[in-house]
């Protein structure tokens, strides 16, 4: 998979489609999570979601577990 002199960074540079795939997966999750945390006035969640990059895992966890449910 990787050459002897290559690194993960070199792999991504050689295969830019991987970076695009990661971006297409991460940006929508991050956007929704940031929007929900801002609307719920949860500044600490907003900062954590903005700074920490977990390829969408923290964002998904926030949306489905920690995000306040809308009142009906």
C-alpha positions as CSV (number, residue, x, y, z in Angstrom):
1,X,0.0,0.0,0.0
2,X,2.7,2.5,1.0
3,X,6.2,2.6,-0.5
4,X,9.2,2.3,1.8
5,X,9.9,6.0,1.6
6,X,6.2,7.1,1.6
7,X,4.1,8.5,4.4
8,X,0.4,8.9,4.8
9,X,0.7,12.5,3.6
10,X,2.4,11.3,0.5
11,X,-0.3,8.7,-0.1
12,X,-3.0,11.5,0.1
13,X,-0.9,13.7,-2.2
14,X,-0.6,10.8,-4.7
15,X,-4.3,10.0,-4.4
16,X,-6.2,13.3,-4.1
17,X,-9.5,11.6,-4.5
18,X,-9.1,10.3,-0.9
19,X,-8.9,13.9,0.3
20,X,-12.0,14.8,-1.7
21,X,-13.9,11.8,-0.3
22,X,-12.9,12.8,3.3
23,X,-14.0,16.4,2.7
24,X,-17.3,15.3,1.1
25,X,-18.0,13.1,4.2
26,X,-16.8,15.6,6.9
27,X,-18.1,19.0,5.8
28,X,-21.9,18.2,5.8
29,X,-21.7,16.5,9.3
30,X,-19.6,19.4,10.7
31,X,-22.0,22.0,9.2
32,X,-25.1,20.4,10.7
33,X,-23.5,19.8,14.1
34,X,-22.2,23.4,14.3
35,X,-25.6,24.7,13.2
36,X,-27.4,22.7,15.9
37,X,-25.0,23.6,18.6
38,X,-25.2,27.3,17.8
39,X,-29.0,27.2,17.7
40,X,-29.0,25.5,21.1
41,X,-26.6,28.1,22.6
42,X,-24.1,25.4,23.4
43,X,-20.8,27.4,23.0
44,X,-18.6,24.6,24.4
45,X,-19.9,22.1,21.9
46,X,-19.6,24.6,19.1
47,X,-15.9,25.3,20.0
48,X,-15.2,21.6,20.3
49,X,-16.9,20.7,17.1
50,X,-15.1,23.5,15.3
51,X,-11.6,22.7,16.6
52,X,-11.6,18.9,16.8
53,X,-11.5,16.9,13.6
54,X,-12.6,13.3,13.9
55,X,-13.8,12.7,10.3
56,X,-17.4,13.3,11.4
57,X,-17.5,10.9,14.3
58,X,-17.8,13.5,17.0
59,X,-20.3,15.4,14.9
60,X,-22.5,12.3,14.4
61,X,-22.3,11.5,18.1
62,X,-23.3,15.1,19.0
63,X,-26.2,15.2,16.6
64,X,-27.7,11.8,17.6
65,X,-26.8,11.7,21.3
66,X,-26.1,15.1,22.9
67,X,-28.1,17.6,20.7
68,X,-31.2,18.8,22.5
69,X,-34.3,17.4,20.9
70,X,-36.7,20.0,19.4
71,X,-39.9,20.6,21.3
72,X,-43.0,19.6,19.4
